[in-house]
Amino acid sequence: MAQHASLSPDRWSSFSLDQQILMIANEMNRAGKLMGPLDRGRMRAAYERVLNLTDLTARVQHKTTLRRELLRWRDLVAELYISPDPDASSHAALFRCLLRFTPEASKQLAVQNPPS
């Protein structure tokens, strides 16, 4: 978490919700590329950053419903974090779900899965 250790709630709240979600998504993307058995430590560190950034986002949100949904999503990521062998398909589903939190982040779904 060294990268985000100095990130205060005040600083985090200066970013738009779109930016916050996309920064969390960046860490999810990083974790998804580290599913190999030799990458477990780095994957766990990426999930740790996801959890911490999600906590910050929930902390600075004023919309109760958004906060509730973020915390539900966080619980599912926490399951991947503690799993000895996280499932790549569960990770992908959670990543897609995260990107659906805001219209701007949803645009990344088309980038991930361009039409054939």
N, C-alpha and C positions, 0 to 999 in steps of 0.2 A: 504494500500500500504506500510505499515511499513516494510514488509519483503524486498521489493525491493527499498525502498526509497533512499538508499545510492548507488544504482547501477548506475554508470556513463556510458556514452556512450563508453568511453575508455575501461572500464572493460567489458561491454557487448560485444564489438567488439572483445574481446579476445576469446570469445566462437565461435565455428564454427556455420555456419547457421543451420546445423543439430541440434546442441545442443540448439540453440536459439528457433527453432521451437518446439523441444521436451519440453523445459521449458514452452513455451506458452501452449502447449498441456496438460501439467501437470495441469495448472490452469484451462483449459477448462474441463478437467476430474473432477477436484474438483467441479467446478460450476455445472456440470451435475449431481453430486450426491446430490446436494442441491436444488432440484426442488420442495420440499414440501413447503406448505404455511408457516410453522414455520421457515423455513430456508432462507427466502427471503433476510435478511440482509447479511448473510454469502455468499449467492449466488452473490449478488450485489458486495460484496467486491472481490470475485473471478473474476467476470467479469471486475472489475476495474483493477485488476492486469493483466488480459489478455490484456486489452486495453493499459496499460502502457508498458508492455513488447513488444507488437506489435509496439507501437510508437518508442520504442528504436531500435527495429529491423529495421524498415523502415528508421530510422535516420542514422544508420550505414551502410546501404546497398548502394553499388555503382552501382548495376544493376538497371537501371531505370524501366525495365519491372517487375522485382521482387518487387520493391518498390510499383509500381502502383497496382499490384495484392494484395499485403499485405494490402494496404490502402483500397482497395475495400472490402476485407474480413473483415477488421476492422470495416467498416461502418455497415456491417451486424451484427457483434457482438454488436456494439453500439445500434442497434435496440433492441436486446435482453436485453441489460443493462437497457434501459429506459422503456421497456415494463412492465406494472404492473403484467402481468402473462406470463412470457416467455414460449414458446412452446418447449416441450422436443424434438419433432421431428426436429424442426428447429435447435436446439442446436446440436443434433446428426449429422445433415447434415453439419453444419459448422465445427464441430470437425473432421469429415472425410475429408472435404475439406482441412483443415489445415494440416492434416497428409500427404496429397498429394503434399505438397510444396517441399519436398525433398525425394529422394529415401530412405534414412535411416529412416526418419519419416514414410514413407509409410509402412515399415515393421510392424509397430504397428497395421495396419489395419488387418493383419492376426491374430494378438494376440487378437484383439477385437472380430473378427468374425472367429473363427477357422472352417475349413471345417468339415462338418458332416460326 
